[in-house]
Amino acid sequence: MLHSMTGYGRGEAAGPRLALHVECKSVNHRHHDVALKLPRSIASLEPDARRLVQGKVGRGRIEVSVTIHPVEGGTLTPLSVDLAQARQYAQIVRQLAEETNLASGATATWLCEQPGVLTREAEPMLTSDDAWPLLEQALTQALGELVARRSAEGLALRHDLEGLSGILRGQVGAIAERAPAAVTRRTARLRERIQALLGDAAVDESRIAVEVAVWADKTDISEELARLRAHLDQLAALLAEGGAVGRTLDFLIQEMNREVNTVGSKSDDLEISQTVIAAKSTLEKLREQAQNIE
């Protein structure tokens, strides 16, 4: 099965008071690049988390973000009130009201909203031993969803690549079918030019045959077409095989592009040249899609 390098997954695991929330997203990348963003309290778990990611995803840039938050309905740490801070706010408001002849706007609600009046004791940190089972569970869940989405997109990419491969195979066939006619047309043009130069004099058919043979040898594209067909067969086999074939596909498409360019440089036939242009366009689409494959 083919896998795309683009995907997203999320997971969560909860303890008695605290829960871990994990988000994973992956994008295209030439290599395997894992970026982890963990809370400071569990930063020591980064090597274990990295190994878990590397064991599930083979290629691409994978960004993992982990957050810790209280469990809904769990026991919260108590609030504390800084009465001295509140009195200062109230005194300043009364003083401003007296100086400006305005009614005092200080209320209990307003005081509670001011910085430093109400504070909550810090949540106790998770130890590494307590956090790893939660992180492993949440990260495994997120990676499972990520891989599933990459697989689904990989299936769609395979269908696109197979369709484009079929188009390219048809274009290669059209070039092969046109090649003999190009030789015939070249022979006819050469004979017409020589006849125009010689006038009523007899045309040396053996000389024409030699010139045509030399030209045909220089413009022969049979080897290029044979290699293109072989590359297309290999492409079909890779798509059927699946797995981490992205780099191989990229190299194979480069080779096909080189063969098509050679066909274009050798040909002086308009129809073949037009088909070569169309084949280059198809190869570019193949290349763009293959770059999404793991």
Summary of the structure (lengths in Angstrom):
residues: 294
radius of gyration: 35.8
end to end distance: 10.5
largest distance: 122.8
contacts: 868
relative contact order: 0.15
helix: 64%
strand: 15%
